[in-house]
Amino acid sequence: MEFRDKALKELQKYRSTASEKTALVGLDGFIDVIVHPVAQRRGQGDDFTAMKTIEEFGNRILGAAGKSTNIELAPKLEKLGGNGPIMANALYKAGIKTRYIGALGKPDIHPLFKDFAEKTDAISICDAAHTTAVEFEDGKIMLGTMASLDQVTFDQVIKTMGEGAFLDLLSRMDLISLINWTMVPNMTSVFISLLDKVLPILPPHEHRIYFFDLCDPEKRSQGDLVTALETMSRFQPYGTVTLGLNLKEAQQVGEALGIPKQAVDENGLKALASLIRQKLSIGTVIVHPKESAACATREDSWWIPGPYVEQPLITTGAGDHFNAGFSTGQLLGLSPLGCLTLGVSFSGFYVRTAKSPSLSDIEEFIRNWN
């Protein structure tokens, strides 16, 4: 495929600059337990049949209305989680100099985050939240306990780091990625504090990227969502804003902004990305379903198919790896097609291996993509 050849050439040309690029990611942090819901158990351990679809799981729950039921969640993996840590870990693995600020444990960093915290010289501002990720062949259900994220505020960051150290850190970053707006209640106020108190006094950096991901805003009001989107757009004068959206998020954003529904095909995805970008007047909007990905900039819009796999080893974190791949492409100066290709390749590698890829891994993955 032509887009893969183009991405490979660009990656080979620019990948040596990865170690010169810097990224700051925040502000969440979760302890993730990946589970499979048991449909029928035959014996101990892994001797069971898992529920394959969300519909099957839903029907089991609906059948208990007025009665009760017992659903076993068989643990498959416990790992560091949160959209921020997963994205930051993937950026680090790709060779980007990555720092992290977020909810990793207080007063001590949780053992699951210790290696990550050392690699990213992380600053922890409060305890991590918890997620039980119930995985199915057709999606996942994330069950969260996240009261600790109420402590993620601008004032808490300053209190923990010190104002001077925080300003110095921001001034040196090529990428600033603040994600998981949905689950961090004070994130919009963090954005406003940065816009009002910090960015106007930072040294100019016209090529800085501000990357945002809402992370499933269904539980937030439409008014809150529009306010957050309008606040994100205010970062554009200080660099360039990229908004990453999966299909569901893009449709929710489109509805909130009064954009007509679009078909879920190449032209429809490109149109949706373009219309959202125009409404918000930002640099780039990405729309990435499981099977493909599209993006729009001021110049044009693009679409590529993805390396979809029927039975992934893991799905929790796939979108965060897409974000890391796309952002890595932006940092390296790849074309929009190249950035999309890195995005779907990072995600494709991860769901097949449950590991974050190096750039060498990505080159091999793109070459061997079937």
Beta strands, then each sheet from edge to edge (+ up, - down):
strand 1: 22-26
strand 2: 30-41
strand 3: 48-50
strand 4: 73-81
strand 5: 97-102
strand 6: 123-124
strand 7: 129-136
strand 8: 139-145
strand 9: 175-179
strand 10: 209-213
strand 11: 240-246
strand 12: 284-288
strand 13: 292-296
strand 14: 301-305
sheet 1: 6+ 5+ 1+ 9+ 10+ 11+ 12+ 13- 14+
sheet 2: 3+ 2- 4+
sheet 3: 3+ 2- 7- 8+
end
